Amino acid sequence: MSDLALPRAGEARATAEVLARLPSVDRLLAQPALGALVASHGHAFVKRAIQDALGAARERIRAGAEAPAFDALIDDAAARVHALAAPRMTPVFNLTGTVIHTNLGRALLADEAIDAVAAAMRGYAALEYDVATGGRGDRDAIVEDLLRELTGAEAATVVNNCAAAVLLALKALAAKKEVLISRGELIEIGGSFRMPDIMKAAGCKLVEVGTTNRTHARDFESAFGPKTGLVAKAHTSNYAVTGFTASVDEAELARIAHAHGVPFIVDLGSGALIDLSVYGLPKEPLPQEALAAGADLVMFSGDKLLGGPQAGIVVGRREPIARIKRDPLKRALRVSKLTLAALEATLRVYASGHRLPERLPTLALLARERNDIRATAERLKPALQAAVGDAFAVTVEDCASQIGSGAQPIERLPSAALAVRAPAKAKGRVIESLEKRLRGLPVPVVGRMHDGALWLDCRCLLPGDEPRFVDNLRTVRPLSPAPLPQGEGGGSSNDRPQADR
Ligand SMILES: *Cc1c(COP(=O)(O)O)cnc(C)c1O
């Protein structure tokens, strides 16, 4: 051993001594603070948290740190217990300005739906059981009459989501056949729903008709061949083709398809069941309109404008619905009793036609007027200013919300926001750092970065939520407008107007 190695060997000895002084798992488990956590969270979580805390301490010691204080170890283990027990799907405040935000869970459900789901979870339910005959029932029957009544369809079925509904309809009606669709409607919805890919997965051959901006009836007429099995139309829900455009409407497409003896289906996506212009909102195409125009099947989501649970609803003529229900894929894509409970209760609200905006929270948020939103922003401004500190400028400003999830991407809803700006002299990513801190609160606050400011659109913060919002803000760590080290900004990904659909 050379002389040079001696100090290192000495260091190693010292490190070993420090490591040996760390308390044992059992000794920490016996501490009252951690014992109390065993009572509430169980032995396994607490033991694992202690092992993790000791492991982290050993690593720091090997890197040259001193041994941690005994109390610090207890605190670290306790924090780790809480982290282990905390749900991943934590509630958040959605101040992005996008009401039906796919990444934040889309629609908020009616109390009736929430109660129905709770009841279905607690007890047995007549899911596929006919209580009148004592025989086996069909789970679709739970919502079929309501859907028929609301859309005028002959029959209906429900699967996991609208993407599944489209996949299933294509496969059941046109596997191994050609499907005609306008080139302007080869949509991509966030999360990798692409019409051409869905066609391929369904075993259909996509035939693009017309051009991106203009498709005419004669284009469809000339696209028919011996292998054509279906004509499809997709609601171009998350973009708009404007300018020199032409498309073929549902009635005409239905006529052309039927003249050639093939069915016509419509992927509507957002799926409002009522004319939203009654509530001052842009009018969305309705399933009942597409059916009245001659569509054989219409598919739409349960958790977009309908304001219900995630589901893919298919309404239409009896025969194609029966074909869908016979397809083995239907079994693979079927919905649970929880979905059906929520969907049935939601549809019943529509069927009653009674006090809809009060009972359907998604509709209430969409229909909320700017004055009301502005009042919320004004009430919250002092609490936000106190939380972020005087160095930041907090103002109440007009902004525009979006419906989200592919409803009328061009239309904006007049709204109001709390805008937070960094001091003019501040350097570095100060606003990004603030945005990250707000996301780090016990109930994360998710806003939108725009033009170097943080925008907290107050549309989705109802007056009843305000006290909870203010309490949550009280836990903000003191903020410094001073330049922060690189990386503190935490890469917000929500600068886009609409992250995902
Ligand atoms: C949103 C959407 C879909 C996908 O619906 P999910 O319920 O999310 O599966 C399909 N088509 C259109 C036109 C849509 O807008």
The ligand as an ORCA input file, in Angstrom:
! r2SCAN-3c Opt
* xyz 0 1
  C     -62.809     12.557    -28.912
  C     -63.107     11.923    -30.198
  C     -62.934     10.552    -30.380
  C     -62.387      9.677    -29.301
  O     -63.281      9.617    -28.220
  P     -62.837      8.913    -26.838
  O     -64.096      8.843    -26.067
  O     -61.799      9.781    -26.260
  O     -62.303      7.573    -27.198
  C     -63.245     10.014    -31.600
  N     -63.716     10.788    -32.607
  C     -63.910     12.124    -32.469
  C     -64.444     12.908    -33.626
  C     -63.617     12.733    -31.252
  O     -63.803     14.047    -31.099
*
